[in-house]
Amino acid sequence: MSAQGFIDEKADPSDGRKNFITLSNKGYDVSNQLVEQYADVTSAINNIAKQTTHNL
């Protein structure tokens, strides 16, 4: 994910074994798109489930 630019990594200055990992601006953009797509997929699944005649 780092190589694609989705996250930023920084070493902990007090402990070199630790890394701080955060979403980059590109990561936030993709995250927002995924949230929108998740809502669309959830809506579609709920609509399909309402049309079934089986008790799932």
Residue pairs with C-beta under 8 A, 6 or more apart in sequence:
1 7
1 27
2 8
2 9
4 26
5 24
5 26
5 27
6 23
6 24
6 26
6 27
6 30
7 21
7 22
7 23
7 24
7 27
8 21
8 22
8 23
8 24
9 19
9 20
9 21
10 19
10 20
11 18
11 19
11 20
12 18
12 19
12 20
23 31
49 56
